């Protein structure tokens, strides 16, 4: 199963996280995408978010078989945009030039 589609999140089911597929209903999917803040990106039918992006109140009671299901009106709310916003890559620092190798005449 693929990893989480949230920017900066590397969680996946192989790491033990519960993964939830984006809703197929266009209105609900649109709500999720607005919360995810991913411009110029199109999700597929196999796009997932991990459990970390849903508050505990958004989950139904754990079922007898141990699985958890999101409530029907759930929209993800937990993202870490603030740690990513405004960060720019540092400009490269000046580097010392590589000294030229001068060989005595006749040596190569």
N, C-alpha and C positions, 0 to 999 in steps of 0.2 A: 504494500500500500504506500502511496506517496506521502511525503511529509506535509507539514502545515503550510498553508498558502499565505500566512501572515508575514509581512515584511519583518525580517530579523529573527523569525522563529524557526528553529531547526528541529522541533519535536516531530515524532512520528510514532506509528503503532509499534514499530520494532524497538523503540525506546520505552515502551510500556504506556504510552499515552492513548486515551480514547480519542478517536478521530471522528468528526461529524461532517458529512457531506453538505455542501451548500444546498439550500432548498431548490427544488425544481420549479416551484411557483414563482412566477416572474416578479411579483410585488415583494414577496419576502426576500427573494434573492437580491433584489435591488437594495433593500434595507441593509442586508448584510454587507453588500459591496460598498455602500456609503460609509459604513462603520469601519471597513477595512482600509479605506483611503488609498486605494491602488489605482492611480491614474494610468490611462493608456494600457490597460491590462484586461484581457478577456478570460474569465474562468471557463473551464470545461465541465462536462458532466461528472468528471472525476476529481473535482477540486474539493479539498478538505480543510477544515480548521480543527485544531486540537482543543481538548477540554480546558486548557488554560485560559482561553478567551471568553469563557462563560462563567458568570458569577454562580455561586453555590445555590442561590435562590432560583436559578433558571432550570434546575434539574428536578425531575419527578423523583419520588422515593425510589431507592435502589430496589430492583425487582428480586424475586425469589432466586432467580438464576444468577444474580450478581451483576446483571447489566444495568446501565443507567440510560435513561432516555430524557432528551430535552423536552421541556414544555412546548406546546404547539406554537406559542407566540414569541418564542425566544429570539433575541437578536444579540449577537456577540458584543460585549462592551469593554473587554479588558485587552488593551493593546499598549505597546510601549513606544508610541510615536515620539514622546517628548525626549527620549534618549537618542533618537535618530534625527530629529529636526534641528536644523541649524548647524549641524556638524559638517564641516567642509574638510576636505583633504588638505593637509599641510603642503605648502609649496616646497619643492625640492630645495635643499640647501646647496650652496655652492660647493663644488667638489674641486679638490686640488687636481691640477692637470697631471697626466701620466708623464713621467720624465721620458725623454727620448733616449733610446739606447744607442750609444755611439760605439761602434766597433773599430778597432784599429784596421788599417788598410790591409786587405788580403784575407780577412776573416769574415766568414758569413755563416 
